[in-house]
C-alpha cells in the first residue's frame, strides 16, 4: 500500500465551505477510483488560517496514476481550488505503508 499526502491552507472564514467543496470533488473522486482504500481528512486552525491534510491510501502506483495521471507526483486541483487555497502546492508526497492498525 502507498499513502499519498497533500496539504493546503485556506482562510478560516472559508474552511467549512472548502471542506464541502473537497467532499464534492477530490474526496468523491478518490472513493470512485479503483484501488483507493480510503481517505483521512485532517484540519487544524492556525490563527486566521485552516490547514487541511489529506492522506489517501492506495493499492499501488498504478491506482494512483488512475486518479492523478501519469505525472502522479503532481497535486490534482479542481476549478475552484484557487478561490479557496492560499497557494497551490505543486507536488504531493508518497510513502510506503509498512504497518497499520486499522
NUBA-190163 format. One line per field, with one value per residue (C-alpha): residue in three letters; y, z, x. Coordinates in steps of 0.5 Angstrom, whole numbers. Each point is the difference from the previous one (the first is absolute). Layout:
<sites>
residuo	[ALA/...]
yy	[Y/...]
zz	[Z/...]
xx	[X/...]
</sites>
This chain:
<sites>
residuo	[UNK/UNK/UNK/UNK/UNK/UNK/UNK/UNK/UNK/UNK/UNK/UNK/UNK/UNK/UNK/UNK/UNK/UNK/UNK/UNK/UNK/UNK/UNK/UNK/UNK/UNK/UNK/UNK/UNK/UNK/UNK/UNK/UNK/UNK/UNK/UNK/UNK/UNK/UNK/UNK/UNK/UNK/UNK/UNK/UNK/UNK/UNK/UNK/UNK/UNK/UNK/UNK/UNK/UNK/UNK/UNK/UNK/UNK/UNK/UNK/UNK/UNK/UNK/UNK/UNK/UNK/UNK/UNK/UNK/UNK/UNK/UNK/UNK/UNK/UNK/UNK/UNK/UNK/UNK/UNK/UNK/UNK/UNK/UNK/UNK/UNK/UNK/UNK/UNK/UNK/UNK/UNK/UNK/UNK/UNK/UNK/UNK/UNK/UNK/UNK/UNK/UNK]
yy	[0/7/6/7/6/7/6/7/6/5/6/-2/3/-5/-6/-3/2/-3/-7/0/1/-5/-5/1/0/-3/-5/-2/-2/-3/-5/-1/-2/-8/-1/5/-3/7/7/3/8/4/7/5/7/4/7/3/-6/-7/-5/-7/-6/-6/-7/-5/-7/-4/-7/2/6/-2/1/7/1/-1/5/5/-1/-2/5/-3/4/7/2/0/6/2/6/4/-2/7/3/-3/-2/5/-4/-6/-4/-4/-7/-5/-5/-7/-5/-8/-2/-5/-1/2/-2/2]
zz	[0/-1/3/-4/4/-2/5/-2/4/0/4/6/-3/-6/4/0/-7/-2/3/-3/-7/2/1/-6/-5/3/5/-4/-6/5/2/-7/-2/0/4/5/7/4/1/7/0/6/1/5/2/-1/2/-6/-4/0/-3/-3/0/-5/1/-5/0/-7/-2/-5/-4/-6/4/2/-7/-2/5/-2/-7/-2/4/6/5/-2/4/-3/0/-2/-3/6/5/-2/3/7/1/2/-5/-5/2/-6/3/5/4/-1/6/0/6/4/5/2/6/-4]
xx	[0/2/-2/-1/1/-3/-1/-3/-2/-6/-3/-3/-6/0/1/-7/-1/6/-1/-7/4/5/-5/-4/7/6/-3/-5/5/5/-6/-2/7/1/6/-2/0/-2/1/1/-1/3/0/2/0/6/-2/-4/1/-2/5/-3/4/-3/3/-2/2/0/2/5/3/-4/-6/3/1/-7/-2/6/2/7/4/-3/4/-3/-6/-7/-4/-7/-3/-2/6/3/-6/2/7/6/4/0/6/3/1/-2/4/-1/2/0/-5/4/-4/-8/-4/-7]
</sites>
